[in-house]
Amino acid sequence: MLTVGVDLAKDRATTAVCTIHWDADVAVVEAPVLGADDTVVLGAATAPGVDAVALDAPFGWPAAMVAAVSS
């Protein structure tokens, strides 16, 4: 099984993509691609053999929560 992991960020410099090859007894994580732009993310996610894509996306905090923790 092959999984692509994507850590989305506010800007490209801190966005990363990596792949994980799963075997019966072991998972092998390849070195992440840092500074991944849309082309890199899309290419990794649609590469042949990819079984799953995992996304970590910063949606932000609700305004009421920001106000509560900022005061």
CHARMM-style PDB file with segment names, atoms N, HN, CA, C and O in Angstrom:
ATOM      1  N   MET     1       0.853  -1.181   0.000  1.00  0.00      PROA
ATOM      2  CA  MET     1       0.000   0.000   0.000  1.00  0.00      PROA
ATOM      3  C   MET     1       0.890   1.233   0.000  1.00  0.00      PROA
ATOM      4  O   MET     1       1.950   1.243   0.626  1.00  0.00      PROA
ATOM      5  N   LEU     2       0.461   2.256  -0.695  1.00  0.00      PROA
ATOM      6  HN  LEU     2      -0.400   2.248  -1.204  1.00  0.00      PROA
ATOM      7  CA  LEU     2       1.213   3.506  -0.789  1.00  0.00      PROA
ATOM      8  C   LEU     2       0.317   4.661  -0.360  1.00  0.00      PROA
ATOM      9  O   LEU     2      -0.771   4.853  -0.903  1.00  0.00      PROA
ATOM     10  N   THR     3       0.788   5.427   0.620  1.00  0.00      PROA
ATOM     11  HN  THR     3       1.672   5.271   1.061  1.00  0.00      PROA
ATOM     12  CA  THR     3       0.060   6.593   1.110  1.00  0.00      PROA
ATOM     13  C   THR     3       0.890   7.841   0.851  1.00  0.00      PROA
ATOM     14  O   THR     3       2.106   7.834   1.041  1.00  0.00      PROA
ATOM     15  N   VAL     4       0.240   8.903   0.423  1.00  0.00      PROA
ATOM     16  HN  VAL     4      -0.748   8.909   0.269  1.00  0.00      PROA
ATOM     17  CA  VAL     4       0.877  10.212   0.286  1.00  0.00      PROA
ATOM     18  C   VAL     4       0.359  11.082   1.423  1.00  0.00      PROA
ATOM     19  O   VAL     4      -0.850  11.199   1.622  1.00  0.00      PROA
ATOM     20  N   GLY     5       1.273  11.688   2.164  1.00  0.00      PROA
ATOM     21  HN  GLY     5       2.255  11.593   2.002  1.00  0.00      PROA
ATOM     22  CA  GLY     5       0.906  12.603   3.234  1.00  0.00      PROA
ATOM     23  C   GLY     5       1.211  14.029   2.814  1.00  0.00      PROA
ATOM     24  O   GLY     5       2.300  14.316   2.317  1.00  0.00      PROA
ATOM     25  N   VAL     6       0.253  14.921   3.014  1.00  0.00      PROA
ATOM     26  HN  VAL     6      -0.632  14.687   3.418  1.00  0.00      PROA
ATOM     27  CA  VAL     6       0.412  16.323   2.631  1.00  0.00      PROA
ATOM     28  C   VAL     6       0.160  17.189   3.858  1.00  0.00      PROA
ATOM     29  O   VAL     6      -0.903  17.116   4.474  1.00  0.00      PROA
ATOM     30  N   ASP     7       1.145  18.007   4.206  1.00  0.00      PROA
ATOM     31  HN  ASP     7       2.008  18.067   3.705  1.00  0.00      PROA
ATOM     32  CA  ASP     7       1.003  18.974   5.300  1.00  0.00      PROA
ATOM     33  C   ASP     7       0.880  20.350   4.660  1.00  0.00      PROA
ATOM     34  O   ASP     7       1.882  20.991   4.341  1.00  0.00      PROA
ATOM     35  N   LEU     8      -0.360  20.794   4.475  1.00  0.00      PROA
ATOM     36  HN  LEU     8      -1.174  20.272   4.734  1.00  0.00      PROA
ATOM     37  CA  LEU     8      -0.600  22.099   3.858  1.00  0.00      PROA
ATOM     38  C   LEU     8      -0.288  23.209   4.854  1.00  0.00      PROA
ATOM     39  O   LEU     8      -0.438  23.031   6.062  1.00  0.00      PROA
ATOM     40  N   ALA     9       0.143  24.339   4.344  1.00  0.00      PROA
ATOM     41  HN  ALA     9       0.265  24.484   3.362  1.00  0.00      PROA
ATOM     42  CA  ALA     9       0.479  25.479   5.189  1.00  0.00      PROA
ATOM     43  C   ALA     9       0.009  26.760   4.511  1.00  0.00      PROA
ATOM     44  O   ALA     9      -0.436  26.754   3.363  1.00  0.00      PROA
ATOM     45  N   LYS    10       0.122  27.845   5.247  1.00  0.00      PROA
ATOM     46  HN  LYS    10       0.484  27.850   6.179  1.00  0.00      PROA
ATOM     47  CA  LYS    10      -0.300  29.149   4.722  1.00  0.00      PROA
ATOM     48  C   LYS    10       0.513  29.546   3.499  1.00  0.00      PROA
ATOM     49  O   LYS    10      -0.016  30.165   2.575  1.00  0.00      PROA
ATOM     50  N   ASP    11       1.773  29.200   3.486  1.00  0.00      PROA
ATOM     51  HN  ASP    11       2.203  28.697   4.236  1.00  0.00      PROA
ATOM     52  CA  ASP    11       2.596  29.515   2.323  1.00  0.00      PROA
ATOM     53  C   ASP    11       3.364  28.280   1.873  1.00  0.00      PROA
ATOM     54  O   ASP    11       3.557  27.330   2.632  1.00  0.00      PROA
ATOM     55  N   ARG    12       3.791  28.320   0.632  1.00  0.00      PROA
ATOM     56  HN  ARG    12       3.634  29.091   0.015  1.00  0.00      PROA
ATOM     57  CA  ARG    12       4.448  27.170   0.009  1.00  0.00      PROA
ATOM     58  C   ARG    12       5.719  26.756   0.729  1.00  0.00      PROA
ATOM     59  O   ARG    12       6.037  25.567   0.770  1.00  0.00      PROA
ATOM     60  N   ALA    13       6.443  27.687   1.289  1.00  0.00      PROA
ATOM     61  HN  ALA    13       6.185  28.652   1.256  1.00  0.00      PROA
ATOM     62  CA  ALA    13       7.732  27.376   1.923  1.00  0.00      PROA
ATOM     63  C   ALA    13       7.606  26.353   3.043  1.00  0.00      PROA
ATOM     64  O   ALA    13       8.552  25.616   3.318  1.00  0.00      PROA
ATOM     65  N   THR    14       6.454  26.304   3.687  1.00  0.00      PROA
ATOM     66  HN  THR    14       5.685  26.903   3.463  1.00  0.00      PROA
ATOM     67  CA  THR    14       6.289  25.377   4.806  1.00  0.00      PROA
ATOM     68  C   THR    14       5.270  24.274   4.513  1.00  0.00      PROA
ATOM     69  O   THR    14       4.784  23.618   5.434  1.00  0.00      PROA
ATOM     70  N   THR    15       4.946  24.069   3.238  1.00  0.00      PROA
ATOM     71  HN  THR    15       5.341  24.603   2.489  1.00  0.00      PROA
ATOM     72  CA  THR    15       4.099  22.957   2.825  1.00  0.00      PROA
ATOM     73  C   THR    15       5.001  21.775   2.491  1.00  0.00      PROA
ATOM     74  O   THR    15       6.040  21.944   1.854  1.00  0.00      PROA
ATOM     75  N   ALA    16       4.605  20.575   2.921  1.00  0.00      PROA
ATOM     76  HN  ALA    16       3.761  20.438   3.439  1.00  0.00      PROA
ATOM     77  CA  ALA    16       5.445  19.393   2.703  1.00  0.00      PROA
ATOM     78  C   ALA    16       4.608  18.216   2.212  1.00  0.00      PROA
ATOM     79  O   ALA    16       3.413  18.117   2.491  1.00  0.00      PROA
ATOM     80  N   VAL    17       5.275  17.326   1.470  1.00  0.00      PROA
ATOM     81  HN  VAL    17       6.245  17.407   1.243  1.00  0.00      PROA
ATOM     82  CA  VAL    17       4.655  16.102   0.958  1.00  0.00      PROA
ATOM     83  C   VAL    17       5.618  14.953   1.210  1.00  0.00      PROA
ATOM     84  O   VAL    17       6.824  15.096   1.012  1.00  0.00      PROA
ATOM     85  N   CYS    18       5.088  13.813   1.646  1.00  0.00      PROA
ATOM     86  HN  CYS    18       4.108  13.697   1.807  1.00  0.00      PROA
ATOM     87  CA  CYS    18       5.930  12.620   1.763  1.00  0.00      PROA
ATOM     88  C   CYS    18       5.110  11.397   1.382  1.00  0.00      PROA
ATOM     89  O   CYS    18       3.881  11.446   1.333  1.00  0.00      PROA
ATOM     90  N   THR    19       5.804  10.306   1.116  1.00  0.00      PROA
ATOM     91  HN  THR    19       6.803  10.266   1.156  1.00  0.00      PROA
ATOM     92  CA  THR    19       5.135   9.050   0.804  1.00  0.00      PROA
ATOM     93  C   THR    19       5.513   8.001   1.835  1.00  0.00      PROA
ATOM     94  O   THR    19       6.617   7.998   2.379  1.00  0.00      PROA
ATOM     95  N   ILE    20       4.563   7.113   2.085  1.00  0.00      PROA
ATOM     96  HN  ILE    20       3.666   7.115   1.643  1.00  0.00      PROA
ATOM     97  CA  ILE    20       4.777   6.012   3.018  1.00  0.00      PROA
ATOM     98  C   ILE    20       4.440   4.720   2.287  1.00  0.00      PROA
ATOM     99  O   ILE    20       3.331   4.549   1.780  1.00  0.00      PROA
ATOM    100  N   HSD    21       5.410   3.816   2.241  1.00  0.00      PROA
ATOM    101  HN  HSD    21       6.311   3.955   2.652  1.00  0.00      PROA
ATOM    102  CA  HSD    21       5.213   2.492   1.653  1.00  0.00      PROA
ATOM    103  C   HSD    21       4.927   1.524   2.790  1.00  0.00      PROA
ATOM    104  O   HSD    21       5.774   1.316   3.659  1.00  0.00      PROA
ATOM    105  N   TRP    22       3.749   0.936   2.788  1.00  0.00      PROA
ATOM    106  HN  TRP    22       3.061   1.104   2.083  1.00  0.00      PROA
ATOM    107  CA  TRP    22       3.330   0.023   3.848  1.00  0.00      PROA
ATOM    108  C   TRP    22       3.547  -1.410   3.392  1.00  0.00      PROA
ATOM    109  O   TRP    22       3.175  -1.782   2.279  1.00  0.00      PROA
ATOM    110  N   ASP    23       4.155  -2.213   4.264  1.00  0.00      PROA
ATOM    111  HN  ASP    23       4.458  -1.911   5.168  1.00  0.00      PROA
ATOM    112  CA  ASP    23       4.325  -3.638   4.028  1.00  0.00      PROA
ATOM    113  C   ASP    23       3.671  -4.358   5.197  1.00  0.00      PROA
ATOM    114  O   ASP    23       3.182  -3.706   6.120  1.00  0.00      PROA
ATOM    115  N   ALA    24       3.650  -5.657   5.183  1.00  0.00      PROA
ATOM    116  HN  ALA    24       4.047  -6.187   4.433  1.00  0.00      PROA
ATOM    117  CA  ALA    24       3.003  -6.419   6.252  1.00  0.00      PROA
ATOM    118  C   ALA    24       3.580  -6.093   7.622  1.00  0.00      PROA
ATOM    119  O   ALA    24       2.842  -6.015   8.604  1.00  0.00      PROA
ATOM    120  N   ASP    25       4.895  -5.901   7.695  1.00  0.00      PROA
ATOM    121  HN  ASP    25       5.494  -5.964   6.897  1.00  0.00      PROA
ATOM    122  CA  ASP    25       5.555  -5.716   8.988  1.00  0.00      PROA
ATOM    123  C   ASP    25       6.226  -4.366   9.183  1.00  0.00      PROA
ATOM    124  O   ASP    25       6.729  -4.084  10.271  1.00  0.00      PROA
ATOM    125  N   VAL    26       6.244  -3.533   8.161  1.00  0.00      PROA
ATOM    126  HN  VAL    26       5.836  -3.762   7.278  1.00  0.00      PROA
ATOM    127  CA  VAL    26       7.024  -2.300   8.260  1.00  0.00      PROA
ATOM    128  C   VAL    26       6.413  -1.193   7.395  1.00  0.00      PROA
ATOM    129  O   VAL    26       5.780  -1.456   6.373  1.00  0.00      PROA
ATOM    130  N   ALA    27       6.620   0.038   7.831  1.00  0.00      PROA
ATOM    131  HN  ALA    27       7.134   0.251   8.661  1.00  0.00      PROA
ATOM    132  CA  ALA    27       6.249   1.209   7.032  1.00  0.00      PROA
ATOM    133  C   ALA    27       7.528   1.986   6.750  1.00  0.00      PROA
ATOM    134  O   ALA    27       8.288   2.291   7.669  1.00  0.00      PROA
ATOM    135  N   VAL    28       7.762   2.303   5.498  1.00  0.00      PROA
ATOM    136  HN  VAL    28       7.145   2.055   4.751  1.00  0.00      PROA
ATOM    137  CA  VAL    28       8.952   3.053   5.104  1.00  0.00      PROA
ATOM    138  C   VAL    28       8.510   4.443   4.657  1.00  0.00      PROA
ATOM    139  O   VAL    28       7.772   4.591   3.683  1.00  0.00      PROA
ATOM    140  N   VAL    29       8.973   5.458   5.386  1.00  0.00      PROA
ATOM    141  HN  VAL    29       9.572   5.338   6.177  1.00  0.00      PROA
ATOM    142  CA  VAL    29       8.629   6.846   5.084  1.00  0.00      PROA
ATOM    143  C   VAL    29       9.778   7.465   4.301  1.00  0.00      PROA
ATOM    144  O   VAL    29      10.914   7.486   4.773  1.00  0.00      PROA
ATOM    145  N   GLU    30       9.487   7.963   3.116  1.00  0.00      PROA
ATOM    146  HN  GLU    30       8.564   7.946   2.733  1.00  0.00      PROA
ATOM    147  CA  GLU    30      10.517   8.629   2.318  1.00  0.00      PROA
ATOM    148  C   GLU    30      10.705  10.055   2.819  1.00  0.00      PROA
ATOM    149  O   GLU    30       9.820  10.619   3.462  1.00  0.00      PROA
ATOM    150  N   ALA    31      11.849  10.624   2.524  1.00  0.00      PROA
ATOM    151  HN  ALA    31      12.569  10.166   2.002  1.00  0.00      PROA
ATOM    152  CA  ALA    31      12.150  11.996   2.948  1.00  0.00      PROA
ATOM    153  C   ALA    31      11.091  12.946   2.385  1.00  0.00      PROA
ATOM    154  O   ALA    31      10.712  12.825   1.220  1.00  0.00      PROA
ATOM    155  N   PRO    32      10.612  13.884   3.195  1.00  0.00      PROA
ATOM    156  CA  PRO    32       9.582  14.805   2.707  1.00  0.00      PROA
ATOM    157  C   PRO    32      10.131  15.796   1.688  1.00  0.00      PROA
ATOM    158  O   PRO    32      11.308  16.153   1.708  1.00  0.00      PROA
ATOM    159  N   VAL    33       9.252  16.223   0.807  1.00  0.00      PROA
ATOM    160  HN  VAL    33       8.296  15.933   0.791  1.00  0.00      PROA
ATOM    161  CA  VAL    33       9.562  17.303  -0.125  1.00  0.00      PROA
ATOM    162  C   VAL    33       9.065  18.575   0.540  1.00  0.00      PROA
ATOM    163  O   VAL    33       7.861  18.757   0.718  1.00  0.00      PROA
ATOM    164  N   LEU    34       9.983  19.452   0.905  1.00  0.00      PROA
ATOM    165  HN  LEU    34      10.962  19.304   0.760  1.00  0.00      PROA
ATOM    166  CA  LEU    34       9.625  20.708   1.560  1.00  0.00      PROA
ATOM    167  C   LEU    34       9.437  21.805   0.519  1.00  0.00      PROA
ATOM    168  O   LEU    34      10.062  21.771  -0.542  1.00  0.00      PROA
ATOM    169  N   GLY    35       8.592  22.759   0.814  1.00  0.00      PROA
ATOM    170  HN  GLY    35       8.085  22.786   1.675  1.00  0.00      PROA
ATOM    171  CA  GLY    35       8.333  23.842  -0.132  1.00  0.00      PROA
ATOM    172  C   GLY    35       7.520  23.373  -1.326  1.00  0.00      PROA
ATOM    173  O   GLY    35       7.668  23.898  -2.430  1.00  0.00      PROA
ATOM    174  N   ALA    36       6.656  22.381  -1.104  1.00  0.00      PROA
ATOM    175  HN  ALA    36       6.536  21.955  -0.207  1.00  0.00      PROA
ATOM    176  CA  ALA    36       5.875  21.796  -2.193  1.00  0.00      PROA
ATOM    177  C   ALA    36       4.792  22.766  -2.670  1.00  0.00      PROA
ATOM    178  O   ALA    36       3.996  23.266  -1.877  1.00  0.00      PROA
ATOM    179  N   ASP    37       4.779  23.018  -3.969  1.00  0.00      PROA
ATOM    180  HN  ASP    37       5.426  22.612  -4.614  1.00  0.00      PROA
ATOM    181  CA  ASP    37       3.729  23.864  -4.534  1.00  0.00      PROA
ATOM    182  C   ASP    37       2.567  22.989  -5.013  1.00  0.00      PROA
ATOM    183  O   ASP    37       2.597  21.770  -4.848  1.00  0.00      PROA
ATOM    184  N   ASP    38       1.556  23.607  -5.599  1.00  0.00      PROA
ATOM    185  HN  ASP    38       1.532  24.598  -5.733  1.00  0.00      PROA
ATOM    186  CA  ASP    38       0.366  22.871  -6.035  1.00  0.00      PROA
ATOM    187  C   ASP    38       0.710  21.748  -7.010  1.00  0.00      PROA
ATOM    188  O   ASP    38       0.119  20.670  -6.947  1.00  0.00      PROA
ATOM    189  N   THR    39       1.660  21.994  -7.907  1.00  0.00      PROA
ATOM    190  HN  THR    39       2.140  22.870  -7.958  1.00  0.00      PROA
ATOM    191  CA  THR    39       2.042  20.991  -8.894  1.00  0.00      PROA
ATOM    192  C   THR    39       2.644  19.762  -8.225  1.00  0.00      PROA
ATOM    193  O   THR    39       2.337  18.634  -8.611  1.00  0.00      PROA
ATOM    194  N   VAL    40       3.494  19.969  -7.230  1.00  0.00      PROA
ATOM    195  HN  VAL    40       3.743  20.885  -6.916  1.00  0.00      PROA
ATOM    196  CA  VAL    40       4.115  18.853  -6.507  1.00  0.00      PROA
ATOM    197  C   VAL    40       3.061  18.070  -5.732  1.00  0.00      PROA
ATOM    198  O   VAL    40       3.049  16.840  -5.767  1.00  0.00      PROA
ATOM    199  N   VAL    41       2.181  18.775  -5.036  1.00  0.00      PROA
ATOM    200  HN  VAL    41       2.191  19.774  -5.007  1.00  0.00      PROA
ATOM    201  CA  VAL    41       1.129  18.112  -4.249  1.00  0.00      PROA
ATOM    202  C   VAL    41       0.224  17.295  -5.163  1.00  0.00      PROA
ATOM    203  O   VAL    41      -0.042  16.126  -4.882  1.00  0.00      PROA
ATOM    204  N   LEU    42      -0.251  17.890  -6.246  1.00  0.00      PROA
ATOM    205  HN  LEU    42      -0.036  18.840  -6.473  1.00  0.00      PROA
ATOM    206  CA  LEU    42      -1.140  17.193  -7.166  1.00  0.00      PROA
ATOM    207  C   LEU    42      -0.441  16.005  -7.818  1.00  0.00      PROA
ATOM    208  O   LEU    42      -1.036  14.938  -7.974  1.00  0.00      PROA
ATOM    209  N   GLY    43       0.816  16.189  -8.198  1.00  0.00      PROA
ATOM    210  HN  GLY    43       1.299  17.056  -8.072  1.00  0.00      PROA
ATOM    211  CA  GLY    43       1.567  15.098  -8.813  1.00  0.00      PROA
ATOM    212  C   GLY    43       1.737  13.917  -7.881  1.00  0.00      PROA
ATOM    213  O   GLY    43       1.597  12.768  -8.299  1.00  0.00      PROA
ATOM    214  N   ALA    44       2.037  14.189  -6.620  1.00  0.00      PROA
ATOM    215  HN  ALA    44       2.151  15.123  -6.280  1.00  0.00      PROA
ATOM    216  CA  ALA    44       2.203  13.112  -5.643  1.00  0.00      PROA
ATOM    217  C   ALA    44       0.877  12.409  -5.384  1.00  0.00      PROA
ATOM    218  O   ALA    44       0.828  11.181  -5.310  1.00  0.00      PROA
ATOM    219  N   ALA    45      -0.191  13.175  -5.246  1.00  0.00      PROA
ATOM    220  HN  ALA    45      -0.152  14.173  -5.306  1.00  0.00      PROA
ATOM    221  CA  ALA    45      -1.497  12.606  -4.916  1.00  0.00      PROA
ATOM    222  C   ALA    45      -2.081  11.762  -6.048  1.00  0.00      PROA
ATOM    223  O   ALA    45      -2.871  10.851  -5.799  1.00  0.00      PROA
ATOM    224  N   THR    46      -1.700  12.059  -7.279  1.00  0.00      PROA
ATOM    225  HN  THR    46      -1.059  12.799  -7.481  1.00  0.00      PROA
ATOM    226  CA  THR    46      -2.262  11.344  -8.430  1.00  0.00      PROA
ATOM    227  C   THR    46      -1.269  10.394  -9.081  1.00  0.00      PROA
ATOM    228  O   THR    46      -1.524   9.883 -10.172  1.00  0.00      PROA
ATOM    229  N   ALA    47      -0.141  10.154  -8.424  1.00  0.00      PROA
ATOM    230  HN  ALA    47       0.066  10.570  -7.538  1.00  0.00      PROA
ATOM    231  CA  ALA    47       0.875   9.254  -8.977  1.00  0.00      PROA
ATOM    232  C   ALA    47       0.336   7.827  -9.061  1.00  0.00      PROA
ATOM    233  O   ALA    47      -0.489   7.426  -8.240  1.00  0.00      PROA
ATOM    234  N   PRO    48       0.794   7.068 -10.041  1.00  0.00      PROA
ATOM    235  CA  PRO    48       0.354   5.676 -10.152  1.00  0.00      PROA
ATOM    236  C   PRO    48       0.683   4.888  -8.878  1.00  0.00      PROA
ATOM    237  O   PRO    48       1.762   5.034  -8.304  1.00  0.00      PROA
ATOM    238  N   GLY    49      -0.251   4.066  -8.457  1.00  0.00      PROA
ATOM    239  HN  GLY    49      -1.128   3.948  -8.923  1.00  0.00      PROA
ATOM    240  CA  GLY    49      -0.025   3.213  -7.299  1.00  0.00      PROA
ATOM    241  C   GLY    49      -0.427   3.806  -5.965  1.00  0.00      PROA
ATOM    242  O   GLY    49      -0.405   3.103  -4.954  1.00  0.00      PROA
ATOM    243  N   VAL    50      -0.796   5.081  -5.930  1.00  0.00      PROA
ATOM    244  HN  VAL    50      -0.814   5.651  -6.751  1.00  0.00      PROA
ATOM    245  CA  VAL    50      -1.191   5.708  -4.664  1.00  0.00      PROA
ATOM    246  C   VAL    50      -2.560   5.169  -4.248  1.00  0.00      PROA
ATOM    247  O   VAL    50      -3.524   5.222  -5.011  1.00  0.00      PROA
ATOM    248  N   ASP    51      -2.620   4.649  -3.022  1.00  0.00      PROA
ATOM    249  HN  ASP    51      -1.836   4.606  -2.403  1.00  0.00      PROA
ATOM    250  CA  ASP    51      -3.861   4.074  -2.501  1.00  0.00      PROA
ATOM    251  C   ASP    51      -4.646   5.048  -1.635  1.00  0.00      PROA
ATOM    252  O   ASP    51      -5.871   4.965  -1.556  1.00  0.00      PROA
ATOM    253  N   ALA    52      -3.942   5.972  -0.986  1.00  0.00      PROA
ATOM    254  HN  ALA    52      -2.946   6.040  -1.050  1.00  0.00      PROA
ATOM    255  CA  ALA    52      -4.613   6.901  -0.073  1.00  0.00      PROA
ATOM    256  C   ALA    52      -3.817   8.197   0.012  1.00  0.00      PROA
ATOM    257  O   ALA    52      -2.597   8.208  -0.156  1.00  0.00      PROA
ATOM    258  N   VAL    53      -4.529   9.283   0.277  1.00  0.00      PROA
ATOM    259  HN  VAL    53      -5.519   9.273   0.414  1.00  0.00      PROA
ATOM    260  CA  VAL    53      -3.902  10.587   0.486  1.00  0.00      PROA
ATOM    261  C   VAL    53      -4.392  11.113   1.827  1.00  0.00      PROA
ATOM    262  O   VAL    53      -5.595  11.161   2.085  1.00  0.00      PROA
ATOM    263  N   ALA    54      -3.447  11.508   2.680  1.00  0.00      PROA
ATOM    264  HN  ALA    54      -2.470  11.470   2.470  1.00  0.00      PROA
ATOM    265  CA  ALA    54      -3.780  12.072   3.992  1.00  0.00      PROA
ATOM    266  C   ALA    54      -3.438  13.557   3.976  1.00  0.00      PROA
ATOM    267  O   ALA    54      -2.324  13.934   3.613  1.00  0.00      PROA
ATOM    268  N   LEU    55      -4.388  14.401   4.368  1.00  0.00      PROA
ATOM    269  HN  LEU    55      -5.294  14.095   4.663  1.00  0.00      PROA
ATOM    270  CA  LEU    55      -4.193  15.853   4.357  1.00  0.00      PROA
ATOM    271  C   LEU    55      -4.236  16.417   5.765  1.00  0.00      PROA
ATOM    272  O   LEU    55      -5.097  16.063   6.571  1.00  0.00      PROA
ATOM    273  N   ASP    56      -3.292  17.301   6.045  1.00  0.00      PROA
ATOM    274  HN  ASP    56      -2.592  17.588   5.391  1.00  0.00      PROA
ATOM    275  CA  ASP    56      -3.316  18.102   7.269  1.00  0.00      PROA
ATOM    276  C   ASP    56      -3.463  19.540   6.796  1.00  0.00      PROA
ATOM    277  O   ASP    56      -2.525  20.118   6.248  1.00  0.00      PROA
ATOM    278  N   ALA    57      -4.646  20.119   7.008  1.00  0.00      PROA
ATOM    279  HN  ALA    57      -5.409  19.649   7.453  1.00  0.00      PROA
ATOM    280  CA  ALA    57      -4.937  21.452   6.489  1.00  0.00      PROA
ATOM    281  C   ALA    57      -5.274  22.417   7.618  1.00  0.00      PROA
ATOM    282  O   ALA    57      -6.082  22.096   8.489  1.00  0.00      PROA
ATOM    283  N   PRO    58      -4.653  23.608   7.609  1.00  0.00      PROA
ATOM    284  CA  PRO    58      -4.930  24.614   8.643  1.00  0.00      PROA
ATOM    285  C   PRO    58      -6.192  25.404   8.316  1.00  0.00      PROA
ATOM    286  O   PRO    58      -6.150  26.342   7.520  1.00  0.00      PROA
ATOM    287  N   PHE    59      -7.294  25.035   8.917  1.00  0.00      PROA
ATOM    288  HN  PHE    59      -7.328  24.273   9.564  1.00  0.00      PROA
ATOM    289  CA  PHE    59      -8.545  25.742   8.658  1.00  0.00      PROA
ATOM    290  C   PHE    59      -8.708  26.979   9.533  1.00  0.00      PROA
ATOM    291  O   PHE    59      -9.564  27.820   9.258  1.00  0.00      PROA
ATOM    292  N   GLY    60      -7.911  27.098  10.569  1.00  0.00      PROA
ATOM    293  HN  GLY    60      -7.216  26.415  10.793  1.00  0.00      PROA
ATOM    294  CA  GLY    60      -7.998  28.255  11.449  1.00  0.00      PROA
ATOM    295  C   GLY    60      -8.932  28.018  12.615  1.00  0.00      PROA
ATOM    296  O   GLY    60      -9.595  26.983  12.696  1.00  0.00      PROA
ATOM    297  N   TRP    61      -8.979  28.968  13.504  1.00  0.00      PROA
ATOM    298  HN  TRP    61      -8.440  29.808  13.439  1.00  0.00      PROA
ATOM    299  CA  TRP    61      -9.805  28.885  14.707  1.00  0.00      PROA
ATOM    300  C   TRP    61     -11.007  29.796  14.570  1.00  0.00      PROA
ATOM    301  O   TRP    61     -10.926  30.831  13.909  1.00  0.00      PROA
ATOM    302  N   PRO    62     -12.133  29.426  15.190  1.00  0.00      PROA
ATOM    303  CA  PRO    62     -13.295  30.321  15.204  1.00  0.00      PROA
ATOM    304  C   PRO    62     -12.947  31.632  15.916  1.00  0.00      PROA
ATOM    305  O   PRO    62     -12.161  31.636  16.864  1.00  0.00      PROA
ATOM    306  N   ALA    63     -13.524  32.727  15.468  1.00  0.00      PROA
ATOM    307  HN  ALA    63     -14.162  32.724  14.698  1.00  0.00      PROA
ATOM    308  CA  ALA    63     -13.219  34.052  16.024  1.00  0.00      PROA
ATOM    309  C   ALA    63     -13.437  34.109  17.532  1.00  0.00      PROA
ATOM    310  O   ALA    63     -12.655  34.744  18.240  1.00  0.00      PROA
ATOM    311  N   ALA    64     -14.482  33.460  18.035  1.00  0.00      PROA
ATOM    312  HN  ALA    64     -15.117  32.945  17.459  1.00  0.00      PROA
ATOM    313  CA  ALA    64     -14.749  33.482  19.482  1.00  0.00      PROA
ATOM    314  C   ALA    64     -13.626  32.799  20.264  1.00  0.00      PROA
ATOM    315  O   ALA    64     -13.278  33.233  21.362  1.00  0.00      PROA
ATOM    316  N   MET    65     -13.067  31.740  19.702  1.00  0.00      PROA
ATOM    317  HN  MET    65     -13.350  31.388  18.810  1.00  0.00      PROA
ATOM    318  CA  MET    65     -11.969  31.056  20.388  1.00  0.00      PROA
ATOM    319  C   MET    65     -10.710  31.925  20.394  1.00  0.00      PROA
ATOM    320  O   MET    65     -10.013  32.010  21.406  1.00  0.00      PROA
ATOM    321  N   VAL    66     -10.426  32.565  19.268  1.00  0.00      PROA
ATOM    322  HN  VAL    66     -10.992  32.496  18.446  1.00  0.00      PROA
ATOM    323  CA  VAL    66      -9.266  33.459  19.199  1.00  0.00      PROA
ATOM    324  C   VAL    66      -9.402  34.567  20.232  1.00  0.00      PROA
ATOM    325  O   VAL    66      -8.437  34.891  20.925  1.00  0.00      PROA
ATOM    326  N   ALA    67     -10.584  35.147  20.341  1.00  0.00      PROA
ATOM    327  HN  ALA    67     -11.368  34.883  19.779  1.00  0.00      PROA
ATOM    328  CA  ALA    67     -10.816  36.215  21.320  1.00  0.00      PROA
ATOM    329  C   ALA    67     -10.626  35.702  22.741  1.00  0.00      PROA
ATOM    330  O   ALA    67     -10.073  36.405  23.586  1.00  0.00      PROA
ATOM    331  N   ALA    68     -11.077  34.491  23.007  1.00  0.00      PROA
ATOM    332  HN  ALA    68     -11.526  33.919  22.320  1.00  0.00      PROA
ATOM    333  CA  ALA    68     -10.980  33.930  24.358  1.00  0.00      PROA
ATOM    334  C   ALA    68      -9.540  33.656  24.768  1.00  0.00      PROA
ATOM    335  O   ALA    68      -9.166  33.909  25.913  1.00  0.00      PROA
ATOM    336  N   VAL    69      -8.731  33.144  23.854  1.00  0.00      PROA
ATOM    337  HN  VAL    69      -9.035  32.938  22.924  1.00  0.00      PROA
ATOM    338  CA  VAL    69      -7.351  32.814  24.219  1.00  0.00      PROA
ATOM    339  C   VAL    69      -6.408  34.001  24.071  1.00  0.00      PROA
ATOM    340  O   VAL    69      -5.265  33.939  24.523  1.00  0.00      PROA
ATOM    341  N   SER    70      -6.866  35.075  23.448  1.00  0.00      PROA
ATOM    342  HN  SER    70      -7.794  35.125  23.081  1.00  0.00      PROA
ATOM    343  CA  SER    70      -6.025  36.255  23.252  1.00  0.00      PROA
ATOM    344  C   SER    70      -6.148  37.269  24.379  1.00  0.00      PROA
ATOM    345  O   SER    70      -5.319  38.172  24.483  1.00  0.00      PROA
ATOM    346  N   SER    71      -7.160  37.140  25.219  1.00  0.00      PROA
ATOM    347  HN  SER    71      -7.834  36.406  25.134  1.00  0.00      PROA
ATOM    348  CA  SER    71      -7.367  38.151  26.263  1.00  0.00      PROA
ATOM    349  C   SER    71      -6.704  37.779  27.569  1.00  0.00      PROA
ATOM    350  OT1 SER    71      -6.790  38.530  28.541  1.00  0.00      PROA
TER     351      SER     71
END
